[in-house]
């Protein structure tokens, strides 16, 4: 398989000008890099084959762990950040061919579809509508349109206080300070901070932090970290407390969730 280095803006524009219904490319990143806010006339699907990528869309941050993908509809402003040694598969879909959601979301990608996407990316992308590659593209669109969405979005905020809090939780996810303790650190009352977080994110502080922990947990679990080790990494006092949180967000235990992903 031919691996591309970081996809520069001129390469993206080249892919978007191609008339084919589906165009795919593999990207291997050697350093963390970011594309600032931009849009595409085509829909874009980014599959994390190894490592992970984050994407900011409409005031939310989408963190895409290995073997999941983020779908970004055409003309949707967004920014992407690919982390060091990530291996990504990009799929660009013509607006006229869309069978995908009309909003940004993360999708669970089955092993079969992942292999099909990677194989498709190795083929000559300048194919005709009468070719076998075009027929494969149509099959790929049918399969992708049936993939279930996943709750891997984290509401963001431009408010300086919430931004500061989020930055500290990102850099130190095992920090288990209570809302009252955070409020004291930020020179606010607990009630004021609670209202601010709810207003800015649409979630309570507890649910917002649990959502962040769930996203990080899936990243670590797909990276082969054990459930106990993930629990410790996120600062839980016991594995059972971590499993309870995970079930509360995704509806099943970490082991069951990962088993179904492999199935």
C-alpha positions as a printed NumPy array, in Angstrom:
array([[  0.   ,   0.   ,   0.   ],
       [  1.334,   3.441,  -0.901],
       [  1.383,   5.791,   2.07 ],
       [  1.205,   9.546,   1.626],
       [  2.79 ,  12.051,   3.945],
       [  0.788,  14.853,   5.495],
       [ -1.939,  15.91 ,   3.042],
       [ -1.161,  19.484,   2.058],
       [ -3.935,  21.897,   1.122],
       [ -3.103,  21.789,  -2.59 ],
       [ -3.457,  17.986,  -2.544],
       [ -6.867,  18.265,  -0.897],
       [ -7.988,  20.72 ,  -3.546],
       [ -6.82 ,  18.308,  -6.233],
       [ -8.912,  15.479,  -4.768],
       [-11.951,  17.738,  -4.598],
       [-11.715,  18.69 ,  -8.267],
       [-11.775,  15.069,  -9.44 ],
       [-15.109,  14.04 , -11.035],
       [-15.185,  10.501,  -9.613],
       [-18.017,   9.761,  -7.142],
       [-15.576,   8.538,  -4.485],
       [-11.877,   9.346,  -4.093],
       [ -9.718,   7.785,  -1.383],
       [ -6.217,   8.409,  -0.07 ],
       [ -4.11 ,   6.958,   2.757],
       [ -2.137,   9.401,   4.905],
       [  0.645,   8.629,   7.343],
       [  1.569,  11.435,   9.739],
       [  5.025,  11.723,  11.261],
       [  4.323,  14.796,  13.358],
       [  1.217,  16.273,  14.926],
       [ -0.286,  18.775,  12.506],
       [ -3.471,  20.771,  12.049],
       [ -5.487,  22.132,   9.144],
       [ -7.241,  25.366,  10.202],
       [-10.951,  25.971,   9.64 ],
       [-11.913,  25.144,   6.052],
       [-14.706,  23.546,   4.02 ],
       [-14.951,  21.006,   1.2  ],
       [-17.429,  20.892,  -1.703],
       [-17.376,  17.11 ,  -1.208],
       [-18.267,  15.134,   1.886],
       [-15.232,  13.848,   3.802],
       [-14.88 ,  10.681,   5.856],
       [-11.712,  10.285,   7.951],
       [-10.96 ,   6.789,   9.247],
       [ -8.29 ,   6.37 ,  11.921],
       [ -6.39 ,   3.19 ,  11.023],
       [ -3.818,   3.824,  13.725],
       [ -3.603,   6.565,  16.319],
       [ -6.344,   9.163,  16.355],
       [ -7.549,  12.446,  14.938],
       [ -9.66 ,  15.266,  16.369],
       [-11.993,  17.52 ,  14.456],
       [-13.795,  20.676,  15.542],
       [-17.209,  21.204,  13.963],
       [-19.962,  23.597,  15.002],
       [-18.721,  24.179,  18.535],
       [-17.962,  20.525,  19.255],
       [-14.776,  18.527,  19.256],
       [-14.944,  15.072,  17.75 ],
       [-12.227,  12.702,  18.916],
       [-11.942,   9.757,  16.568],
       [-10.227,   6.666,  17.997],
       [ -8.727,   3.838,  15.986],
       [-11.202,   2.013,  13.7  ],
       [-13.799,   4.764,  13.939],
       [-14.426,   7.502,  11.387],
       [-15.739,  11.033,  11.413],
       [-18.159,  12.105,   8.71 ],
       [-18.129,  15.776,   7.656],
       [-20.868,  16.816,   5.179],
       [-20.034,  19.09 ,   2.226],
       [-19.561,  22.819,   2.912],
       [-19.275,  22.257,   6.685],
       [-16.636,  24.494,   8.343],
       [-14.229,  22.369,  10.375],
       [-10.621,  22.   ,  11.462],
       [ -8.647,  18.757,  11.792],
       [ -5.729,  17.774,  13.998],
       [ -3.892,  14.523,  13.283],
       [ -1.561,  13.299,  15.996],
       [  1.958,  11.969,  15.706],
       [  2.247,   8.62 ,  13.871],
       [ -1.442,   8.508,  12.997],
       [ -2.4  ,   6.48 ,   9.93 ],
       [ -5.556,   7.804,   8.279],
       [ -7.771,   6.889,   5.354],
       [ -9.544,   9.853,   3.719],
       [-12.669,   9.304,   1.622],
       [-14.081,  12.201,  -0.433],
       [-17.651,  11.759,  -1.707],
       [-19.395,  13.835,  -4.369],
       [-22.383,  15.776,  -2.985],
       [-24.629,  14.218,  -5.644],
       [-23.734,  10.722,  -4.396],
       [-24.371,  11.262,  -0.703],
       [-26.272,   8.632,   1.284],
       [-24.756,   9.777,   4.551],
       [-26.089,  11.855,   7.494],
       [-26.589,  15.581,   6.882],
       [-24.661,  16.436,  10.05 ],
       [-21.174,  15.731,  11.387],
       [-20.923,  12.491,  13.37 ],
       [-18.616,   9.606,  14.153],
       [-19.357,   6.211,  12.66 ],
       [-18.422,   2.72 ,  13.785],
       [-16.518,   1.07 ,  10.942],
       [-16.615,  -2.71 ,  10.673],
       [-13.43 ,  -4.652,   9.86 ],
       [-14.882,  -5.563,   6.44 ],
       [-15.544,  -1.944,   5.49 ],
       [-12.163,  -0.856,   6.834],
       [-10.405,  -3.376,   4.58 ],
       [-12.562,  -2.335,   1.625],
       [-11.731,   1.338,   2.192],
       [ -8.007,   0.618,   2.412],
       [ -8.069,  -1.583,  -0.684],
       [-10.048,   1.026,  -2.612],
       [ -7.436,   3.666,  -1.702],
       [ -4.721,   1.59 ,  -3.432],
       [ -6.557,   1.597,  -6.776],
       [ -6.25 ,   4.138,  -9.583],
       [ -8.615,   6.921,  -8.507],
       [ -9.005,   8.234, -12.077],
       [-11.562,   5.566, -12.937],
       [-14.486,   5.635, -15.391],
       [-18.156,   5.002, -14.553],
       [-17.944,   1.735, -16.488],
       [-15.06 ,   0.351, -14.442],
       [-14.975,  -2.226, -11.657],
       [-13.541,   0.493,  -9.404],
       [-16.675,   2.587,  -9.887],
       [-18.842,  -0.405,  -8.974],
       [-16.727,  -0.93 ,  -5.865],
       [-17.226,   2.738,  -4.967],
       [-21.002,   2.259,  -5.113],
       [-20.795,  -0.8  ,  -2.848],
       [-18.644,   1.184,  -0.435],
       [-21.241,   3.978,  -0.332],
       [-24.019,   1.473,   0.385],
       [-22.068,  -0.08 ,   3.247],
       [-20.964,   3.231,   4.765],
       [-24.512,   4.583,   4.768],
       [-25.542,   1.691,   7.045],
       [-22.825,   2.229,   9.656],
       [-24.188,   3.234,  13.097],
       [-23.24 ,   6.595,  14.648],
       [-21.261,   6.784,  17.896],
       [-21.42 ,   9.398,  20.695],
       [-17.839,  10.636,  20.394],
       [-18.543,  14.354,  20.36 ],
       [-17.521,  16.681,  23.165],
       [-19.157,  20.141,  23.315],
       [-16.603,  22.933,  23.406],
       [-16.837,  26.551,  24.495],
       [-15.129,  29.806,  23.654],
       [-15.774,  31.15 ,  27.149],
       [-12.318,  31.664,  28.722],
       [-13.238,  29.989,  32.013],
       [-14.64 ,  26.84 ,  30.387],
       [-11.765,  26.798,  27.91 ],
       [ -9.276,  26.92 ,  30.777],
       [-11.078,  24.117,  32.604],
       [-11.222,  21.967,  29.461],
       [ -7.509,  22.484,  28.769],
       [ -6.617,  21.271,  32.251],
       [ -8.859,  18.208,  31.949],
       [ -7.374,  17.359,  28.545],
       [ -3.811,  17.63 ,  29.807],
       [ -4.532,  15.808,  33.054],
       [ -7.594,  13.547,  32.645],
       [ -6.943,  11.808,  35.976],
       [ -7.707,  15.052,  37.854],
       [-10.72 ,  14.14 ,  40.003],
       [-11.39 ,  17.508,  41.593],
       [-15.054,  18.11 ,  42.402],
       [-17.041,  20.955,  40.912],
       [-16.678,  22.822,  44.208],
       [-12.904,  22.41 ,  44.09 ],
       [-12.764,  23.616,  40.486],
       [-14.914,  26.602,  41.393],
       [-12.545,  27.546,  44.209],
       [ -9.558,  27.259,  41.882],
       [-11.304,  29.441,  39.298],
       [-12.391,  32.007,  41.914],
       [-16.107,  31.358,  41.401],
       [-18.976,  29.965,  43.394],
       [-19.91 ,  26.355,  42.702],
       [-23.381,  27.406,  41.575],
       [-22.022,  29.986,  39.122],
       [-19.585,  27.511,  37.579],
       [-22.285,  24.842,  37.294],
       [-24.579,  27.266,  35.461],
       [-21.778,  28.421,  33.184],
       [-20.795,  24.892,  32.133],
       [-24.425,  23.965,  31.523],
       [-24.978,  27.092,  29.433],
       [-21.807,  26.661,  27.387],
       [-21.89 ,  22.89 ,  26.786],
       [-25.507,  21.882,  27.329],
       [-24.304,  19.324,  29.895],
       [-23.705,  19.193,  33.608],
       [-20.078,  19.169,  34.734],
       [-20.296,  15.48 ,  35.683],
       [-21.733,  14.395,  32.327],
       [-19.306,  16.599,  30.421],
       [-16.281,  15.096,  32.2  ],
       [-17.691,  11.58 ,  31.794],
       [-18.04 ,  12.202,  28.059],
       [-14.395,  13.254,  27.872],
       [-13.342,  10.207,  29.895],
       [-15.351,   7.868,  27.693],
       [-13.712,   9.229,  24.543],
       [-10.229,   8.926,  26.033],
       [-11.06 ,   5.456,  27.365],
       [-12.027,   4.185,  23.912],
       [ -8.816,   5.605,  22.488],
       [ -6.746,   3.793,  25.105],
       [ -8.705,   0.546,  24.852],
       [ -8.299,   0.423,  21.077],
       [ -4.596,   0.952,  21.72 ],
       [ -4.577,  -2.334,  23.701],
       [ -4.441,  -0.732,  27.159],
       [ -6.155,  -2.931,  29.77 ],
       [ -9.396,  -1.884,  31.448],
       [ -7.642,  -1.641,  34.799],
       [ -4.856,   0.496,  33.359],
       [ -7.374,   2.826,  31.662],
       [ -9.222,   3.13 ,  34.957],
       [ -6.006,   4.187,  36.666],
       [ -5.082,   6.558,  33.82 ],
       [ -8.401,   8.386,  34.27 ],
       [ -8.051,   8.58 ,  38.034],
       [-10.861,   6.246,  39.119],
       [-10.565,   4.762,  42.603],
       [-11.7  ,   1.354,  41.383],
       [-12.199,  -0.513,  38.121],
       [-15.873,  -1.007,  38.961],
       [-16.386,   2.763,  39.199],
       [-14.827,   3.189,  35.76 ],
       [-16.967,   0.395,  34.287],
       [-20.097,   2.003,  35.761],
       [-19.218,   5.32 ,  34.103],
       [-18.493,   3.602,  30.777],
       [-21.791,   1.71 ,  30.874],
       [-23.641,   4.905,  31.711],
       [-22.376,   6.564,  28.53 ],
       [-22.171,   3.692,  26.019],
       [-24.65 ,   1.253,  27.535],
       [-22.247,  -1.673,  27.875],
       [-19.033,  -2.629,  29.625],
       [-15.641,  -1.758,  28.109],
       [-14.849,  -5.426,  27.41 ],
       [-18.193,  -6.034,  25.737],
       [-17.902,  -2.86 ,  23.704],
       [-14.447,  -3.791,  22.435],
       [-15.512,  -7.391,  21.739],
       [-18.363,  -6.16 ,  19.543],
       [-16.021,  -3.824,  17.695],
       [-13.734,  -6.74 ,  16.87 ],
       [-16.701,  -8.871,  15.831]])
